[in-house]
C-alpha cells in the first residue's frame, strides 16, 4: 500500500514537472478565477430574497415553538402544584385519621 502511494505521488510530481511554465500559470489563473466565481455565487446566495425568507421562517418557527413550550411548561407546573396540594390534603387526612385511631386505642387501653 505504501509502495503504491509513493508511486502515485511520484507520477503526480512528474506530471506537474512536465507541464510548461505557461500551462502552470494558466492552471493557477483558472483556479483563481474559479475561486472568485465561487465567492461571488456565495455572496449572491447569502443575500438572495429566498434565503432571507427561509431565515425569517426559521425565526418565526422558533418563536412559535418557544411560545408552545412556555405554555406547556406553565400548564405542567400548575398541574404539578395541584397534584402536590391534593397529595398534601390526603396526607393530612390520613394523619388525622391515624391520630384519631391512636387516641381511640389509647382510650380503650385505659379502660
C-alpha positions as CSV (number, residue, x, y, z in Angstrom):
1,X,0.0,0.0,0.0
2,X,2.8,2.4,0.9
3,X,4.6,1.5,-2.3
4,X,1.5,2.3,-4.4
5,X,1.1,5.6,-2.6
6,X,4.8,6.6,-3.2
7,X,4.5,5.6,-6.9
8,X,1.3,7.7,-7.2
9,X,3.0,10.8,-5.7
10,X,6.0,10.3,-8.0
11,X,3.7,10.1,-11.1
12,X,1.9,13.3,-10.0
13,X,5.1,15.1,-9.4
14,X,6.4,14.1,-12.8
15,X,3.1,15.2,-14.4
16,X,3.3,18.6,-12.8
17,X,7.0,19.0,-13.8
18,X,6.2,18.0,-17.4
19,X,3.8,21.0,-17.7
20,X,5.3,24.1,-19.2
21,X,5.5,27.3,-17.2
22,X,2.7,28.8,-19.3
23,X,0.5,25.8,-18.6
24,X,1.2,26.0,-14.9
25,X,0.4,29.7,-14.9
26,X,-2.8,29.1,-16.8
27,X,-3.8,26.5,-14.3
28,X,-3.2,29.0,-11.5
29,X,-5.2,31.7,-13.2
30,X,-8.0,29.3,-13.8
31,X,-8.0,28.3,-10.1
32,X,-8.1,31.9,-9.1
33,X,-11.0,32.7,-11.5
34,X,-12.9,29.7,-10.2
35,X,-12.4,30.8,-6.6
36,X,-13.6,34.3,-7.5
37,X,-16.7,32.9,-9.2
38,X,-17.5,30.7,-6.2
39,X,-17.1,33.7,-3.9
40,X,-19.5,35.8,-6.0
41,X,-22.0,32.9,-6.1
42,X,-21.8,32.5,-2.4
43,X,-22.5,36.2,-1.8
44,X,-25.5,36.1,-4.2
45,X,-26.9,33.1,-2.4
46,X,-26.4,34.7,1.0
47,X,-28.1,37.9,0.0
48,X,-30.9,36.4,-2.0
49,X,-34.5,37.1,-1.0
50,X,-35.2,33.4,-0.9
51,X,-32.5,32.7,1.7
52,X,-33.7,35.8,3.7
53,X,-37.3,34.4,3.6
54,X,-36.0,31.0,4.9
55,X,-34.2,32.8,7.7
56,X,-37.4,34.6,8.6
57,X,-39.4,31.4,8.5
58,X,-36.9,29.8,10.9
59,X,-37.2,32.7,13.3
60,X,-41.0,32.6,13.3
61,X,-41.0,28.8,13.8
62,X,-38.6,29.1,16.7
63,X,-40.7,31.8,18.3
64,X,-43.8,29.7,17.9
65,X,-42.1,26.7,19.3
66,X,-40.9,28.7,22.3
67,X,-44.4,30.0,23.0
68,X,-45.8,26.5,22.8
69,X,-43.1,25.2,25.1
70,X,-43.6,28.0,27.6
71,X,-47.4,27.3,27.7
72,X,-46.8,23.6,28.1
73,X,-44.4,24.2,31.0
74,X,-46.8,26.6,32.7
75,X,-49.6,24.1,32.4
76,X,-47.4,21.3,33.7
77,X,-46.3,23.5,36.6
78,X,-49.9,24.3,37.5
79,X,-50.9,20.6,37.3
80,X,-47.9,19.6,39.4
81,X,-48.8,22.1,42.0
82,X,-52.4,21.0,42.1
83,X,-51.3,17.4,42.4
84,X,-49.0,18.2,45.2
85,X,-51.8,20.1,47.0
86,X,-54.1,17.1,46.7
87,X,-51.4,14.8,47.9
88,X,-50.8,17.1,50.9
89,X,-54.5,17.2,51.7
90,X,-54.7,13.4,51.6
91,X,-51.6,13.1,53.8
92,X,-53.2,15.5,56.3
93,X,-56.4,13.5,56.3
94,X,-54.5,10.2,56.7
95,X,-52.6,11.7,59.6
96,X,-55.8,13.0,61.3
97,X,-57.4,9.5,60.9
98,X,-54.3,7.9,62.3
99,X,-54.3,10.3,65.3
100,X,-57.9,9.5,65.9
101,X,-57.3,5.8,65.8
102,X,-54.3,6.1,68.2
103,X,-56.4,8.2,70.6
104,X,-59.2,5.7,70.4
105,X,-56.7,2.8,71.0
106,X,-55.1,4.6,73.9
107,X,-58.6,5.2,75.5
108,X,-59.5,1.6,75.0
109,X,-56.3,0.5,76.6
110,X,-57.0,2.7,79.7
111,X,-60.4,1.1,80.2
